[in-house]
Amino acid sequence: MVTISAKGRVKDDGTLDLHVTTGLRETDVEVLLVVEPLVLNNEAEASGEGGWPAGYFEKTFGSLRDNPIAYEPPSQL
């Protein structure tokens, strides 16, 4: 089995063209393709979301109000 990681760009029509060199001789193969959209830093910054889901902070702000996280500094030896 050969594992290959590749990045590509989906066209406006929703197609993705890949040309992959496997190093295998001519043979039949089974291919598993996992497509995961990437969020690039500049796209996240441009959207104003910084990679967080829309409305994340509005939904979670104050969620620990009734059960705050206690922090105790480490003891000095």
VMD Tcl script that builds the backbone (N, CA, C; Angstrom):
set m [mol new atoms 231]
animate dup $m
set s [atomselect $m all]
$s set {name element resname resid chain x y z} {
  {N N MET 1 A 0.848 -1.172 0.000}
  {CA C MET 1 A 0.000 0.000 0.000}
  {C C MET 1 A 0.896 1.238 0.000}
  {N N VAL 2 A 0.498 2.217 -0.757}
  {CA C VAL 2 A 1.216 3.486 -0.850}
  {C C VAL 2 A 0.272 4.585 -0.357}
  {N N THR 3 A 0.727 5.421 0.581}
  {CA C THR 3 A -0.074 6.544 1.058}
  {C C THR 3 A 0.498 7.818 0.462}
  {N N ILE 4 A -0.353 8.595 -0.176}
  {CA C ILE 4 A 0.073 9.820 -0.842}
  {C C ILE 4 A -0.804 10.955 -0.348}
  {N N SER 5 A -0.176 12.036 0.051}
  {CA C SER 5 A -0.904 13.230 0.449}
  {C C SER 5 A -0.711 14.274 -0.636}
  {N N ALA 6 A -1.790 14.902 -1.054}
  {CA C ALA 6 A -1.697 15.903 -2.115}
  {C C ALA 6 A -2.668 17.036 -1.831}
  {N N LYS 7 A -2.354 18.213 -2.339}
  {CA C LYS 7 A -3.257 19.347 -2.248}
  {C C LYS 7 A -3.639 19.751 -3.655}
  {N N GLY 8 A -4.846 20.216 -3.811}
  {CA C GLY 8 A -5.315 20.653 -5.109}
  {C C GLY 8 A -6.285 21.796 -4.937}
  {N N ARG 9 A -6.852 22.246 -6.027}
  {CA C ARG 9 A -7.823 23.330 -5.981}
  {C C ARG 9 A -9.049 22.903 -6.757}
  {N N VAL 10 A -10.204 23.043 -6.120}
  {CA C VAL 10 A -11.471 22.705 -6.770}
  {C C VAL 10 A -11.846 23.861 -7.692}
  {N N LYS 11 A -12.251 23.521 -8.909}
  {CA C LYS 11 A -12.636 24.527 -9.896}
  {C C LYS 11 A -14.035 25.057 -9.594}
  {N N ASP 12 A -14.407 26.140 -10.279}
  {CA C ASP 12 A -15.734 26.738 -10.092}
  {C C ASP 12 A -16.864 25.751 -10.335}
  {N N ASP 13 A -16.623 24.779 -11.215}
  {CA C ASP 13 A -17.677 23.812 -11.524}
  {C C ASP 13 A -17.713 22.641 -10.535}
  {N N GLY 14 A -16.860 22.690 -9.491}
  {CA C GLY 14 A -16.868 21.654 -8.455}
  {C C GLY 14 A -15.973 20.467 -8.739}
  {N N THR 15 A -15.197 20.513 -9.817}
  {CA C THR 15 A -14.324 19.388 -10.145}
  {C C THR 15 A -12.924 19.602 -9.583}
  {N N LEU 16 A -12.269 18.485 -9.306}
  {CA C LEU 16 A -10.899 18.481 -8.820}
  {C C LEU 16 A -10.103 17.549 -9.718}
  {N N ASP 17 A -9.083 18.069 -10.378}
  {CA C ASP 17 A -8.228 17.265 -11.243}
  {C C ASP 17 A -6.930 16.975 -10.503}
  {N N LEU 18 A -6.570 15.701 -10.393}
  {CA C LEU 18 A -5.329 15.315 -9.743}
  {C C LEU 18 A -4.493 14.483 -10.696}
  {N N HIS 19 A -3.202 14.737 -10.696}
  {CA C HIS 19 A -2.251 13.911 -11.428}
  {C C HIS 19 A -1.267 13.421 -10.375}
  {N N VAL 20 A -1.276 12.119 -10.120}
  {CA C VAL 20 A -0.505 11.565 -9.011}
  {C C VAL 20 A 0.482 10.538 -9.534}
  {N N THR 21 A 1.748 10.681 -9.167}
  {CA C THR 21 A 2.762 9.695 -9.488}
  {C C THR 21 A 2.864 8.736 -8.306}
  {N N THR 22 A 2.614 7.449 -8.546}
  {CA C THR 22 A 2.578 6.469 -7.457}
  {C C THR 22 A 3.863 5.675 -7.320}
  {N N GLY 23 A 4.626 5.562 -8.389}
  {CA C GLY 23 A 5.817 4.717 -8.355}
  {C C GLY 23 A 5.487 3.249 -8.580}
  {N N LEU 24 A 4.217 2.943 -8.810}
  {CA C LEU 24 A 3.810 1.557 -9.057}
  {C C LEU 24 A 3.865 1.258 -10.545}
  {N N ARG 25 A 4.074 -0.021 -10.855}
  {CA C ARG 25 A 4.001 -0.435 -12.258}
  {C C ARG 25 A 2.543 -0.485 -12.680}
  {N N GLU 26 A 2.302 -0.649 -13.974}
  {CA C GLU 26 A 0.938 -0.686 -14.480}
  {C C GLU 26 A 0.167 -1.821 -13.821}
  {N N THR 27 A -0.884 -1.457 -13.103}
  {CA C THR 27 A -1.699 -2.439 -12.381}
  {C C THR 27 A -3.011 -1.793 -11.979}
  {N N ASP 28 A -3.965 -2.609 -11.577}
  {CA C ASP 28 A -5.219 -2.090 -11.048}
  {C C ASP 28 A -5.004 -1.715 -9.582}
  {N N VAL 29 A -5.618 -0.631 -9.163}
  {CA C VAL 29 A -5.493 -0.182 -7.774}
  {C C VAL 29 A -6.860 0.262 -7.262}
  {N N GLU 30 A -6.992 0.249 -5.958}
  {CA C GLU 30 A -8.171 0.817 -5.321}
  {C C GLU 30 A -7.739 2.153 -4.723}
  {N N VAL 31 A -8.548 3.180 -4.925}
  {CA C VAL 31 A -8.194 4.523 -4.482}
  {C C VAL 31 A -9.255 5.011 -3.498}
  {N N LEU 32 A -8.788 5.533 -2.370}
  {CA C LEU 32 A -9.665 6.150 -1.383}
  {C C LEU 32 A -9.335 7.634 -1.366}
  {N N LEU 33 A -10.314 8.464 -1.625}
  {CA C LEU 33 A -10.095 9.901 -1.712}
  {C C LEU 33 A -10.879 10.586 -0.602}
  {N N VAL 34 A -10.173 11.333 0.236}
  {CA C VAL 34 A -10.811 12.118 1.293}
  {C C VAL 34 A -10.606 13.582 0.940}
  {N N VAL 35 A -11.683 14.320 0.794}
  {CA C VAL 35 A -11.599 15.728 0.431}
  {C C VAL 35 A -11.977 16.556 1.654}
  {N N GLU 36 A -11.043 17.395 2.116}
  {CA C GLU 36 A -11.271 18.253 3.270}
  {C C GLU 36 A -10.922 19.677 2.894}
  {N N PRO 37 A -11.896 20.582 2.906}
  {CA C PRO 37 A -11.603 21.968 2.559}
  {C C PRO 37 A -10.596 22.579 3.534}
  {N N LEU 38 A -9.684 23.382 3.010}
  {CA C LEU 38 A -8.696 24.073 3.831}
  {C C LEU 38 A -9.141 25.508 4.042}
  {N N VAL 39 A -8.916 26.024 5.248}
  {CA C VAL 39 A -9.144 27.439 5.519}
  {C C VAL 39 A -7.773 28.051 5.682}
  {N N LEU 40 A -7.388 28.858 4.732}
  {CA C LEU 40 A -6.089 29.506 4.784}
  {C C LEU 40 A -6.157 30.705 5.722}
  {N N ASN 41 A -5.028 31.047 6.332}
  {CA C ASN 41 A -4.990 32.146 7.292}
  {C C ASN 41 A -5.555 33.444 6.728}
  {N N ASN 42 A -5.185 33.768 5.498}
  {CA C ASN 42 A -5.656 35.037 4.931}
  {C C ASN 42 A -7.158 34.997 4.666}
  {N N GLU 43 A -7.721 33.829 4.345}
  {CA C GLU 43 A -9.167 33.718 4.146}
  {C C GLU 43 A -9.891 33.867 5.470}
  {N N ALA 44 A -9.348 33.267 6.532}
  {CA C ALA 44 A -9.971 33.356 7.846}
  {C C ALA 44 A -9.934 34.792 8.349}
  {N N GLU 45 A -8.798 35.464 8.154}
  {CA C GLU 45 A -8.692 36.846 8.595}
  {C C GLU 45 A -9.623 37.740 7.788}
  {N N ALA 46 A -9.729 37.477 6.499}
  {CA C ALA 46 A -10.597 38.283 5.649}
  {C C ALA 46 A -12.057 38.109 6.040}
  {N N SER 47 A -12.422 36.901 6.493}
  {CA C SER 47 A -13.807 36.660 6.877}
  {C C SER 47 A -14.118 37.249 8.236}
  {N N GLY 48 A -13.078 37.612 9.016}
  {CA C GLY 48 A -13.284 38.169 10.335}
  {C C GLY 48 A -13.552 37.116 11.388}
  {N N GLU 49 A -13.510 35.831 11.031}
  {CA C GLU 49 A -13.819 34.771 11.971}
  {C C GLU 49 A -12.567 34.167 12.587}
  {N N GLY 50 A -11.406 34.349 11.979}
  {CA C GLY 50 A -10.170 33.826 12.533}
  {C C GLY 50 A -10.171 32.317 12.674}
  {N N GLY 51 A -10.983 31.607 11.924}
  {CA C GLY 51 A -11.023 30.150 12.000}
  {C C GLY 51 A -12.062 29.617 12.978}
  {N N TRP 52 A -12.700 30.492 13.767}
  {CA C TRP 52 A -13.734 30.055 14.707}
  {C C TRP 52 A -15.068 29.967 13.979}
  {N N PRO 53 A -15.927 29.018 14.364}
  {CA C PRO 53 A -17.246 28.938 13.733}
  {C C PRO 53 A -18.035 30.228 13.960}
  {N N ALA 54 A -18.875 30.562 13.020}
  {CA C ALA 54 A -19.678 31.775 13.134}
  {C C ALA 54 A -20.523 31.719 14.402}
  {N N GLY 55 A -20.492 32.799 15.172}
  {CA C GLY 55 A -21.286 32.893 16.387}
  {C C GLY 55 A -20.724 32.160 17.585}
  {N N TYR 56 A -19.504 31.623 17.473}
  {CA C TYR 56 A -18.912 30.827 18.550}
  {C C TYR 56 A -18.822 31.604 19.855}
  {N N PHE 57 A -18.295 32.805 19.803}
  {CA C PHE 57 A -18.093 33.570 21.033}
  {C C PHE 57 A -19.422 34.027 21.633}
  {N N GLU 58 A -20.383 34.369 20.788}
  {CA C GLU 58 A -21.689 34.766 21.293}
  {C C GLU 58 A -22.379 33.605 22.000}
  {N N LYS 59 A -22.173 32.390 21.488}
  {CA C LYS 59 A -22.814 31.210 22.078}
  {C C LYS 59 A -22.118 30.747 23.357}
  {N N THR 60 A -20.816 30.975 23.476}
  {CA C THR 60 A -20.072 30.426 24.608}
  {C C THR 60 A -19.726 31.449 25.680}
  {N N PHE 61 A -19.862 32.737 25.406}
  {CA C PHE 61 A -19.504 33.768 26.382}
  {C C PHE 61 A -20.343 33.591 27.645}
  {N N GLY 62 A -19.669 33.508 28.792}
  {CA C GLY 62 A -20.359 33.395 30.069}
  {C C GLY 62 A -20.825 31.989 30.403}
  {N N SER 63 A -20.426 30.999 29.617}
  {CA C SER 63 A -20.914 29.635 29.851}
  {C C SER 63 A -20.387 29.019 31.134}
  {N N LEU 64 A -19.293 29.549 31.709}
  {CA C LEU 64 A -18.753 29.018 32.958}
  {C C LEU 64 A -19.053 29.944 34.136}
  {N N ARG 65 A -19.989 30.826 33.975}
  {CA C ARG 65 A -20.312 31.793 35.013}
  {C C ARG 65 A -20.695 31.100 36.325}
  {N N ASP 66 A -21.490 30.044 36.268}
  {CA C ASP 66 A -21.953 29.348 37.467}
  {C C ASP 66 A -20.944 28.331 37.984}
  {N N ASN 67 A -19.942 27.969 37.186}
  {CA C ASN 67 A -18.951 26.969 37.589}
  {C C ASN 67 A -17.589 27.404 37.054}
  {N N PRO 68 A -17.009 28.466 37.621}
  {CA C PRO 68 A -15.747 28.982 37.086}
  {C C PRO 68 A -14.590 28.004 37.284}
  {N N ILE 69 A -13.612 28.136 36.416}
  {CA C ILE 69 A -12.407 27.307 36.516}
  {C C ILE 69 A -11.496 27.917 37.578}
  {N N ALA 70 A -11.113 27.125 38.557}
  {CA C ALA 70 A -10.219 27.590 39.614}
  {C C ALA 70 A -8.785 27.345 39.194}
  {N N TYR 71 A -7.942 28.358 39.360}
  {CA C TYR 71 A -6.539 28.232 39.009}
  {C C TYR 71 A -5.712 28.478 40.269}
  {N N GLU 72 A -4.870 27.546 40.585}
  {CA C GLU 72 A -3.952 27.712 41.705}
  {C C GLU 72 A -2.541 27.675 41.161}
  {N N PRO 73 A -1.746 28.696 41.479}
  {CA C PRO 73 A -0.372 28.717 40.981}
  {C C PRO 73 A 0.405 27.512 41.509}
  {N N PRO 74 A 1.395 27.033 40.775}
  {CA C PRO 74 A 2.183 25.898 41.234}
  {C C PRO 74 A 2.928 26.244 42.528}
  {N N SER 75 A 3.074 25.273 43.388}
  {CA C SER 75 A 3.759 25.516 44.667}
  {C C SER 75 A 5.252 25.679 44.422}
  {N N GLN 76 A 5.864 26.505 45.227}
  {CA C GLN 76 A 7.293 26.765 45.122}
  {C C GLN 76 A 8.052 25.714 45.951}
  {N N LEU 77 A 9.070 25.120 45.406}
  {CA C LEU 77 A 9.859 24.131 46.143}
  {C C LEU 77 A 11.022 24.753 46.858}
}
mol reanalyze $m
mol bondsrecalc $m
mol representation Tube
mol addrep $m
